[in-house]
Amino acid sequence: MADVPALPPGGRRRPAFGLRPSSGRPQVRPAPRPAAGRQEDLRCPPVVPPPELQKDETEDAQSGQEKTFMSPPFEDTELNINHPYYDVARHGIIQLAGDDNFGRKVITFSCCRMPPSHQLNHTRLLEYLKYTLDHYVENDYMVVYFHYGLKSLNKPSLKWLQTAYKEFDRKYKKNLKALYVVHPTNFIKILWNIFKPLTSHKFGKKIIYLKYLSDLREHLKYDQLNIPQEVIHIKDKNKGELIPPVMKETVSYLKRKGLQVEGLFRRSASVQTIKDVQKLYNQGKSVNFDYYHDIHIPAVILKTFLRELPQPLLTFECYDHILGITSVESSLRVTRCKQIIHGLPEHNYVVLKYLICFLHMCRWPLVRDLQAPLDSQRTEVSRESIYNRMTASSLACVFGLNLIWPSKGTVSLSALVPLNLFTELLIDFYMNIFNSRTVPGEILP
């Protein structure tokens, strides 16, 4: 299986197929130049990070002790070993990617190619970035920043960002026509709020956020960009659709033929068959589940898809908020769930809404549901769920750990209760939680 990593619970996580919800990590922003004639202290004032970033700062300090990483970094085998920054350049993090539609040079920065912090000298990385830009800053140029792949294991520290602010002066900003930030996340917004007071309004207007790779085609010669395959898999494998094909096909099949199966999602399937199906999806092909004569195969594929995402669908940033659900008064828990869910990135929200809508259909009907008026679809679904005997609680036990896990380490036993409770609330109160946010183009099962 192929959407954007950090260490998963229990060890190395294979890349998932079809979707990589992006994770948020810091980006470099240059410091403003003082106006002519003014005497100012050019030193960048110390940045006091919020709790969210302080936590990641601590993780960075510990990452040097880690011995494993998701995958070995990309290495440019054609690079001359005599290059003055060979130790950094060989990873392909920073590259010249041709020209834009107006003949301006384009420089790309790919976070997914950054190895763990203990394997990369970030001071050298900054020097190499300046070395590369120095060749082009005398003329108009563009920068494309691929944010996917920046994790606690490989991200620079906030101190490094402060240093970068001081290093990137007007020389680098003057002819920069645009900085495209591809697949931005909530973490980017946090950092921008920190550094925004230090950045000029004029420079802020040059930053363009792009949620989809396809948006780059409007500005640049897309075919020249040498986009990392890990980034391409985030959205392009979905063929432009919001819902990944693997999720759409498994959910559609299970809705048609699996709702009456007792213990749906609780059974296993042939390991080799699962690998074969994964291979088909990795090749961008559709799968005819009738061929396998086993309703549990699409069920396992759906769970495996969620479990092998580089970042959980509910995102690492939500993990601590979800753990706090048990400390919220019972009558306010649904409202709290709603607040957390509505803070998700748009694409994560759309996919989660699609999945939870389906699980809401699968659950064993509650007494209050049977007493309430039901439309034709709810009546049919409630009737089917009597057969599969999967309650919201049992579905939560199956899907909870496939929707959220910590960025480091494994889920503790004490964390299982709030994680499963949160998932159960999403399923039981689907209509209440998801009814007030609609994304253009979203679909439901």
Residue, then its C-alpha position, 0 to 999 in steps of 0.5 A: m500500500a502506498d496521503v503525509p513519517a513519524l514512528p508509528p506505535g510498535g515500530r516502522r509503519r509502511p506507507a499507506f495507499g491512496l491518501r496521505p493526510s499531511s502533517g504539519r511542521p515548521q517552515v523558514r521565514p525571513a526577517p524584515r528589513p528595517a526602514a532606511g534611516r532607522q536605527e534598529d536592533l537587527r537581532c531577531p527577538p527570541v520566539v516563545p513557542p506555544p505549548e504545542l511547539q514546546k512539546d515538539e521541541t522536546e521531541d526534537a531533542q530526543s530524536g537523536q537517540e532514535k535508531t529507526f525512521m520511516s524509510p531511507p532518505f533519497e540520495d542523488t547518485e549523480l551528484n559529484i562527491n566534490h560538491p562543497y555541500y555534498d553531505v546535504a545536497r545528496h539527499g535532494i532536499i533542495q533542487l533547481a526545478g526548471d522555470d515557471n510560465f514566465g521563465r523565472k527559476v524555480i527552487t523546490f524544498s522537499c521535507c519528505r527527503m530530510p533524514p532524521s535530525h541526528q543524520l543531518n546537520h541543519t546548520r549545513l542545510l541552511e548554508y546549502l539553502k543560501y548557497t543555492l539561492d545565491h545563484y538565482v537571487e539577482n533575478d526573479y525566482m520562485v520557491v516551492y515548499f513541499h511540506y509533507g514529510l516534516k515530522s518530529l524526527n527530522k524537523p529543525s528546532l525553533k532555534w534554527l528557525q530564528t537563525a534562518y530569520k536573521e540569515f535571510d535578509r532583503k537580498y533573498k526577499k527582493n526578487l522572490k516572486a512567490l513562495y508556494v506552500v504545498h499541503p499546508t497544515n494547522f501546524i503551519k498556521i501556528l508557526w505563521n502566527i508566531f513569526k508574522p509580527l516579524t515579517s513584512h506585509k509585502f512578503g506575506k503577500k508572496i506566500i501562496y498556500l496550495k492544498y492540491l498538487s494540481d493547483l501548481r499547474e496554474h503557476l508553474k511548468y508542472d512536469q519540470l518540478n521533480i516532485p517526490q513520489e511520496v508527495i504525489h501519492i497524497k492526492d494524485k493517486n485519488k485521481g482528483e477525488l476527495i475520497p480515496p478510491v480504496m475507501k470509496e470502493t470498499v465502503s460501497y461494496l460493504k454497504r451493498k453486500g456486507l451489512q448483514v454479515e455478523g461480526l463485520f470488521r472483526r474477522s481476518a482474511s488471507v494475508q496473501t490476498i490482502k497483499d495482492v489487493q494492496k498491490l492492485y491499488n498501488q498500481g492505481k487499479s480498481v478491485n472487483f471484490d466479487y472475485y475473492h468470494d470473501i466479504h471480510i477482504p474489503a473490510v480488512i482492506l479498509k482498516t489496513f488503509l487507515r492503519e497504514l496512513p503516515q499520519p492518522l486521519l484524526t492527525f497527531e495534533c488532535y491526540d492530546h485533545i482526544l485523550g481529554i474527552t473523559s475529563v469533559e462533563s458527559s453532557l458536553r462531550v458531543t460538543r467537545c467532539k464537534q470542536i475537535i473535528h471541525g479543527l481538522p484540515e479540510h481533506n481529513y474532515v471530508v474523508l472522516k465524515y465519509l467513513i463515520c457516515f458509513l459506520h453510523m449505518c453499520r451500527w446496531p440501532l440504539v433504542r432511541d433510534l428505533q423510537a424516532p422517525l426514520d427515513s427509508q435509508r435509515t430504516e434499511v440500515s437499522r434493519e441490516s445492522i440487526y444482523n451484523r450485531m456491531t454496536a457503536s461501541s464495538l465499531a469504536c473498538v475496531f476503528g479507534l486505533n486506526l483513526i488516531w495514535p501518538s506521534k511517538g511510542t505506542v498507545s498506553l492501556s489508559a489511553l484506549v478508554p478515551l480514544n474508543l469513547f471519542t470514536e464511539l461518540l463520532i459514530d453515535f452522534y454523527m448527525n449532530i457532530f458533522n451537520s454544521r460543516t459542509v465542504p464543496g464537492e464532498i460526498l457521502p456513502 
